[in-house]
C-alpha cells in the first residue's frame, strides 16, 4: 500500500544536529513530520523503517528525520497513514502547516518545511486534515511515549 504519512514526535526541548541544517533548537512539545511512501514496499516499509530507527537509535542518518529518530531526546509517539497512489506529500505539508522548522525534510521540493510544531498532542487534527484531503487516516500509536534524556 503506497501513500503519505505523518510521524508524531515529542521532545522535552533539545538542540539536535540535523545534517546540513546544522544545530536546530527544538522547543518542548510535539512535531509533525510529513512524508510519502510511493516507492517499493510502500507505507509499511517506510514507516516501519522510521519506527525501527526510533526504537534502536542506531544507524547513520540519511534523511533529516533520521537525526530526530536516532536522538534519545526525541520520542516517536506514533504515525497517521493514508493510502494513495497520488503524490500528495507537499499538499499534505501545506495543509498541516503551522509553526515550521525551516528547510526540514524538503530538500527535494520547493516547500519551506515538512516538519511542524504543536504544543498539544496532534493526532485528531492530523486525522481531520487527512479526511479533508479525501484520505482515510490510519493511526498507529507507539509504545515509546517516554522520552529518555541523555546527559
C-alpha positions in Angstrom: 0.0 0.0 0.0 1.5 3.3 -1.1 0.7 6.6 0.4 1.5 9.6 2.6 2.1 9.7 6.4 2.7 12.0 9.3 5.1 11.0 12.1 4.3 12.5 15.5 7.3 13.1 17.7 7.6 14.6 21.2 10.6 16.2 22.9 11.1 18.0 26.2 13.1 20.5 24.2 16.6 20.0 22.9 19.1 21.1 20.4 19.8 18.4 17.7 22.3 18.5 14.9 20.4 17.9 11.7 22.8 17.2 8.8 23.4 20.2 6.6 20.8 22.2 8.5 23.3 22.2 11.5 22.2 22.5 15.1 18.4 23.1 15.4 16.7 24.0 18.7 13.5 22.1 19.2 11.1 23.5 21.7 9.3 21.3 24.2 6.2 19.8 22.5 5.1 17.8 19.5 6.5 17.8 16.0 4.7 16.5 12.9 6.8 15.2 10.1 5.2 14.8 6.7 6.5 12.1 4.3 5.5 9.9 1.4 5.9 6.3 0.6 5.3 5.8 -3.1 8.2 3.5 -3.8 8.8 -0.2 -3.3 7.4 -1.5 0.0 5.0 1.5 0.4 3.9 2.7 3.8 4.7 -0.5 5.7 8.3 -0.4 4.6 8.9 3.3 5.0 7.0 3.8 8.3 8.4 0.5 9.6 11.9 1.9 9.0 11.2 5.0 10.9 9.8 3.0 13.9 12.9 0.7 13.9 15.2 3.8 13.9 13.3 5.3 16.8 13.4 2.0 18.7 17.1 1.3 18.2 18.5 4.8 18.0 21.1 3.3 15.6 22.2 3.8 12.1 23.8 6.5 10.1 21.3 9.3 9.3 20.3 9.5 5.7 17.3 11.9 5.8 16.7 14.9 8.1 14.1 12.9 10.1 16.7 10.2 10.9 18.5 12.7 13.1 15.5 13.1 15.2 14.6 9.4 15.2 18.0 8.4 16.5 18.1 11.1 19.1 17.5 9.7 22.6 15.8 13.1 23.4 13.0 12.6 20.9 10.3 10.1 21.1 8.2 8.8 18.2 4.7 8.8 19.6 3.0 7.4 16.5 2.0 7.9 12.9 -1.0 8.7 10.8 -1.0 6.9 7.4 -3.2 7.5 4.3 -3.3 5.2 1.3 -2.9 6.9 -2.1 -1.1 6.4 -5.4 -1.1 10.2 -5.8 1.9 12.3 -4.8 0.3 14.4 -2.1 3.2 14.9 0.3 3.6 18.7 -0.4 -0.1 19.3 -0.4 -0.3 17.5 2.9 2.6 19.5 4.4 0.8 22.8 3.3 -2.5 21.6 4.8 -0.8 20.6 8.1 1.1 23.9 8.3 1.7 25.9 11.4 5.0 26.8 13.0 7.6 25.2 10.7 11.2 24.2 11.1 12.6 25.9 8.1 14.2 23.7 5.5 13.5 20.4 7.3 12.6 17.4 5.1 12.1 19.4 1.9 15.4 19.3 0.1 13.7 17.7 -3.0 10.8 20.1 -3.3 10.0 23.8 -3.1 8.2 23.6 0.3 9.5 25.7 3.1 9.3 22.7 5.5 7.9 19.2 6.1 8.2 19.5 9.9 5.7 21.4 12.1 5.5 22.2 15.8 2.5 21.8 18.1 2.1 22.4 21.8 -0.7 19.8 22.1 -1.0 16.2 21.0 -2.0 16.5 17.3 -3.4 13.1 16.2 -7.1 14.3 15.9 -6.0 17.4 14.0 -3.9 15.3 11.6 -6.7 12.8 11.0 -9.0 15.8 10.2 -6.6 17.1 7.6 -6.3 13.6 6.0 -10.1 13.4 5.8 -10.3 16.8 4.3 -7.9 15.6 1.6 -10.1 12.6 0.8 -7.8 10.2 2.7 -8.8 7.6 5.3 -6.5 8.1 8.2 -5.0 5.1 9.9 -3.5 6.0 13.3 -0.7 3.9 14.8 0.5 4.7 18.3 3.9 3.8 19.6 4.6 2.3 22.9 7.6 4.6 23.1 5.8 7.6 24.6 8.6 8.2 27.2 11.5 10.4 26.3 14.8 9.4 27.8 17.1 12.3 28.2 20.8 11.9 27.6 23.3 13.6 29.9 
